[in-house]
Amino acid sequence: MDLTWMAWTWQTAIFFAMIALMLLGMMVWEYVSPGGAPRVGVLRFETTRGDRLFISLLATAYIHLGWLALTDVSLWGATIVSIAFAVAVFRWV
C-alpha cells in the first residue's frame, strides 16, 4: 500500500489504526454493556467511558511531547507511562 500521498510512514498508519481500534472497542463495549454509568473519580467531576478515553488520549499526546522535549531516551518509555496512565484513568478517574 502506497502511503506517500500524505507523507505517512508505517508507524503513522499504525498509530491511526490503533486509535480506530480503540474507538471500535469502545463501540463494542457500549453495545455489550450499554450505559456505562457516569462516575465521580479522583478528579472530582463526573466522567463517562468516552470522557475517560478522551482524557487518556490527550494525556498520551502530552506525555509523549514532554518525553521528546525532556529526554533522549526511546519513546517506548513514554508509551509505557501512557499505558499505565490510561489504565489508572479508567480505574480511578
Secondary structure, DSSP 4 states (H G I P E B T S, - for coil): ---GGGT--HHHHHHHHHHHHHHHHHHHHHHHS-----EE-TTSSEE-HHHHHHHHHHHHHHHHHHHHHH--S-THHHHHHHHHHHHHHHHH-
